[in-house]
């Protein structure tokens, strides 16, 4: 996939702590003391784009959005 990474956003209010984000994207997300996802970074480098996309696609609450830089 050519191009850069992208931007990821996380709605902490919508998160209920399933933990899929930090399991699927450990370089992008961490967990807080309650087991809820916490962003490690907001600007995703190209090499972490697949992790960011997987986290967004697998969040049951749709609390994560990922916009790749190369999206049209």
Rosetta constraint file for C-alpha pairs under 8 A:
AtomPair CA 2 CA 70 HARMONIC 7.87 0.50
AtomPair CA 3 CA 46 HARMONIC 7.07 0.50
AtomPair CA 3 CA 69 HARMONIC 7.14 0.50
AtomPair CA 3 CA 70 HARMONIC 5.93 0.50
AtomPair CA 4 CA 45 HARMONIC 6.41 0.50
AtomPair CA 4 CA 46 HARMONIC 4.64 0.50
AtomPair CA 4 CA 68 HARMONIC 7.51 0.50
AtomPair CA 4 CA 69 HARMONIC 5.74 0.50
AtomPair CA 4 CA 70 HARMONIC 6.70 0.50
AtomPair CA 5 CA 43 HARMONIC 7.40 0.50
AtomPair CA 5 CA 44 HARMONIC 5.01 0.50
AtomPair CA 5 CA 45 HARMONIC 4.28 0.50
AtomPair CA 5 CA 46 HARMONIC 3.66 0.50
AtomPair CA 5 CA 47 HARMONIC 7.09 0.50
AtomPair CA 5 CA 48 HARMONIC 7.02 0.50
AtomPair CA 5 CA 49 HARMONIC 5.41 0.50
AtomPair CA 5 CA 68 HARMONIC 5.73 0.50
AtomPair CA 5 CA 69 HARMONIC 5.65 0.50
AtomPair CA 5 CA 70 HARMONIC 7.79 0.50
AtomPair CA 6 CA 43 HARMONIC 5.96 0.50
AtomPair CA 6 CA 44 HARMONIC 5.01 0.50
AtomPair CA 6 CA 45 HARMONIC 6.71 0.50
AtomPair CA 6 CA 46 HARMONIC 7.32 0.50
AtomPair CA 6 CA 49 HARMONIC 6.97 0.50
AtomPair CA 6 CA 66 HARMONIC 7.04 0.50
AtomPair CA 6 CA 67 HARMONIC 5.51 0.50
AtomPair CA 6 CA 68 HARMONIC 3.95 0.50
AtomPair CA 6 CA 69 HARMONIC 4.47 0.50
AtomPair CA 6 CA 70 HARMONIC 7.75 0.50
AtomPair CA 7 CA 42 HARMONIC 5.82 0.50
AtomPair CA 7 CA 43 HARMONIC 4.85 0.50
AtomPair CA 7 CA 44 HARMONIC 5.73 0.50
AtomPair CA 7 CA 66 HARMONIC 5.82 0.50
AtomPair CA 7 CA 67 HARMONIC 5.29 0.50
AtomPair CA 7 CA 68 HARMONIC 6.32 0.50
AtomPair CA 7 CA 69 HARMONIC 7.28 0.50
AtomPair CA 8 CA 42 HARMONIC 5.34 0.50
AtomPair CA 8 CA 43 HARMONIC 6.56 0.50
AtomPair CA 8 CA 44 HARMONIC 6.83 0.50
AtomPair CA 8 CA 52 HARMONIC 7.07 0.50
AtomPair CA 8 CA 64 HARMONIC 7.13 0.50
AtomPair CA 8 CA 65 HARMONIC 5.70 0.50
AtomPair CA 8 CA 66 HARMONIC 4.40 0.50
AtomPair CA 8 CA 67 HARMONIC 6.36 0.50
AtomPair CA 9 CA 42 HARMONIC 6.63 0.50
AtomPair CA 9 CA 64 HARMONIC 5.66 0.50
AtomPair CA 9 CA 65 HARMONIC 5.27 0.50
AtomPair CA 9 CA 66 HARMONIC 6.50 0.50
AtomPair CA 10 CA 38 HARMONIC 7.78 0.50
AtomPair CA 10 CA 39 HARMONIC 7.05 0.50
AtomPair CA 10 CA 63 HARMONIC 5.58 0.50
AtomPair CA 10 CA 64 HARMONIC 4.55 0.50
AtomPair CA 10 CA 65 HARMONIC 6.61 0.50
AtomPair CA 11 CA 15 HARMONIC 6.55 0.50
AtomPair CA 11 CA 63 HARMONIC 4.89 0.50
AtomPair CA 11 CA 64 HARMONIC 6.41 0.50
AtomPair CA 12 CA 36 HARMONIC 7.98 0.50
AtomPair CA 12 CA 37 HARMONIC 7.64 0.50
AtomPair CA 12 CA 38 HARMONIC 7.74 0.50
AtomPair CA 12 CA 63 HARMONIC 7.15 0.50
AtomPair CA 14 CA 61 HARMONIC 6.42 0.50
AtomPair CA 14 CA 62 HARMONIC 7.84 0.50
AtomPair CA 14 CA 63 HARMONIC 5.51 0.50
AtomPair CA 15 CA 36 HARMONIC 6.53 0.50
AtomPair CA 15 CA 37 HARMONIC 7.24 0.50
AtomPair CA 15 CA 61 HARMONIC 6.60 0.50
AtomPair CA 15 CA 63 HARMONIC 5.93 0.50
AtomPair CA 16 CA 36 HARMONIC 6.47 0.50
AtomPair CA 16 CA 61 HARMONIC 7.79 0.50
AtomPair CA 17 CA 34 HARMONIC 7.49 0.50
AtomPair CA 17 CA 35 HARMONIC 5.39 0.50
AtomPair CA 17 CA 36 HARMONIC 4.12 0.50
AtomPair CA 17 CA 37 HARMONIC 6.53 0.50
AtomPair CA 18 CA 35 HARMONIC 7.77 0.50
AtomPair CA 18 CA 36 HARMONIC 7.25 0.50
AtomPair CA 18 CA 59 HARMONIC 7.94 0.50
AtomPair CA 18 CA 60 HARMONIC 7.86 0.50
AtomPair CA 19 CA 23 HARMONIC 6.32 0.50
AtomPair CA 19 CA 31 HARMONIC 7.56 0.50
AtomPair CA 19 CA 35 HARMONIC 6.70 0.50
AtomPair CA 19 CA 36 HARMONIC 6.45 0.50
AtomPair CA 19 CA 37 HARMONIC 6.36 0.50
AtomPair CA 20 CA 24 HARMONIC 5.86 0.50
AtomPair CA 20 CA 55 HARMONIC 6.64 0.50
AtomPair CA 20 CA 58 HARMONIC 6.75 0.50
AtomPair CA 20 CA 59 HARMONIC 6.54 0.50
AtomPair CA 21 CA 25 HARMONIC 5.55 0.50
AtomPair CA 21 CA 26 HARMONIC 7.45 0.50
AtomPair CA 21 CA 29 HARMONIC 6.27 0.50
AtomPair CA 21 CA 37 HARMONIC 6.43 0.50
AtomPair CA 21 CA 54 HARMONIC 7.81 0.50
AtomPair CA 21 CA 55 HARMONIC 4.55 0.50
AtomPair CA 21 CA 56 HARMONIC 7.49 0.50
AtomPair CA 21 CA 58 HARMONIC 7.48 0.50
AtomPair CA 21 CA 59 HARMONIC 6.83 0.50
AtomPair CA 22 CA 26 HARMONIC 4.71 0.50
AtomPair CA 22 CA 27 HARMONIC 7.86 0.50
AtomPair CA 22 CA 28 HARMONIC 7.30 0.50
AtomPair CA 22 CA 29 HARMONIC 4.74 0.50
AtomPair CA 22 CA 30 HARMONIC 5.38 0.50
AtomPair CA 22 CA 31 HARMONIC 6.59 0.50
AtomPair CA 22 CA 37 HARMONIC 6.35 0.50
AtomPair CA 22 CA 55 HARMONIC 7.68 0.50
AtomPair CA 24 CA 51 HARMONIC 6.26 0.50
AtomPair CA 24 CA 54 HARMONIC 6.44 0.50
AtomPair CA 24 CA 55 HARMONIC 5.92 0.50
AtomPair CA 25 CA 29 HARMONIC 5.93 0.50
AtomPair CA 25 CA 51 HARMONIC 4.57 0.50
AtomPair CA 25 CA 52 HARMONIC 6.15 0.50
AtomPair CA 25 CA 54 HARMONIC 7.17 0.50
AtomPair CA 25 CA 55 HARMONIC 6.03 0.50
AtomPair CA 26 CA 30 HARMONIC 6.45 0.50
AtomPair CA 26 CA 51 HARMONIC 7.84 0.50
AtomPair CA 27 CA 40 HARMONIC 7.38 0.50
AtomPair CA 27 CA 48 HARMONIC 7.30 0.50
AtomPair CA 27 CA 51 HARMONIC 7.72 0.50
AtomPair CA 28 CA 39 HARMONIC 6.09 0.50
AtomPair CA 28 CA 40 HARMONIC 5.28 0.50
AtomPair CA 28 CA 41 HARMONIC 6.11 0.50
AtomPair CA 28 CA 44 HARMONIC 7.58 0.50
AtomPair CA 28 CA 48 HARMONIC 7.40 0.50
AtomPair CA 28 CA 51 HARMONIC 7.26 0.50
AtomPair CA 28 CA 52 HARMONIC 6.67 0.50
AtomPair CA 29 CA 37 HARMONIC 6.17 0.50
AtomPair CA 29 CA 38 HARMONIC 5.45 0.50
AtomPair CA 29 CA 39 HARMONIC 4.62 0.50
AtomPair CA 29 CA 40 HARMONIC 5.22 0.50
AtomPair CA 29 CA 41 HARMONIC 7.72 0.50
AtomPair CA 30 CA 37 HARMONIC 5.77 0.50
AtomPair CA 30 CA 38 HARMONIC 5.11 0.50
AtomPair CA 30 CA 39 HARMONIC 6.33 0.50
AtomPair CA 30 CA 40 HARMONIC 6.37 0.50
AtomPair CA 31 CA 35 HARMONIC 5.26 0.50
AtomPair CA 31 CA 36 HARMONIC 5.29 0.50
AtomPair CA 31 CA 37 HARMONIC 4.61 0.50
AtomPair CA 31 CA 38 HARMONIC 5.48 0.50
AtomPair CA 32 CA 36 HARMONIC 5.43 0.50
AtomPair CA 32 CA 37 HARMONIC 6.39 0.50
AtomPair CA 32 CA 38 HARMONIC 6.36 0.50
AtomPair CA 44 CA 48 HARMONIC 6.18 0.50
AtomPair CA 44 CA 49 HARMONIC 6.39 0.50
AtomPair CA 44 CA 52 HARMONIC 7.42 0.50
AtomPair CA 45 CA 49 HARMONIC 6.58 0.50
AtomPair CA 48 CA 52 HARMONIC 6.32 0.50
AtomPair CA 49 CA 53 HARMONIC 6.13 0.50
AtomPair CA 49 CA 68 HARMONIC 7.32 0.50
AtomPair CA 50 CA 54 HARMONIC 6.12 0.50
AtomPair CA 51 CA 55 HARMONIC 6.24 0.50
AtomPair CA 52 CA 56 HARMONIC 6.32 0.50
AtomPair CA 52 CA 66 HARMONIC 6.54 0.50
AtomPair CA 53 CA 57 HARMONIC 6.07 0.50
AtomPair CA 53 CA 66 HARMONIC 6.16 0.50
AtomPair CA 54 CA 58 HARMONIC 6.02 0.50
AtomPair CA 55 CA 59 HARMONIC 6.15 0.50
AtomPair CA 55 CA 64 HARMONIC 7.13 0.50
AtomPair CA 56 CA 62 HARMONIC 7.00 0.50
AtomPair CA 56 CA 63 HARMONIC 7.62 0.50
AtomPair CA 56 CA 64 HARMONIC 4.81 0.50
AtomPair CA 56 CA 65 HARMONIC 5.46 0.50
AtomPair CA 56 CA 66 HARMONIC 6.18 0.50
AtomPair CA 57 CA 62 HARMONIC 7.85 0.50
AtomPair CA 59 CA 63 HARMONIC 6.47 0.50
AtomPair CA 59 CA 64 HARMONIC 6.64 0.50
AtomPair CA 67 CA 71 HARMONIC 6.95 0.50
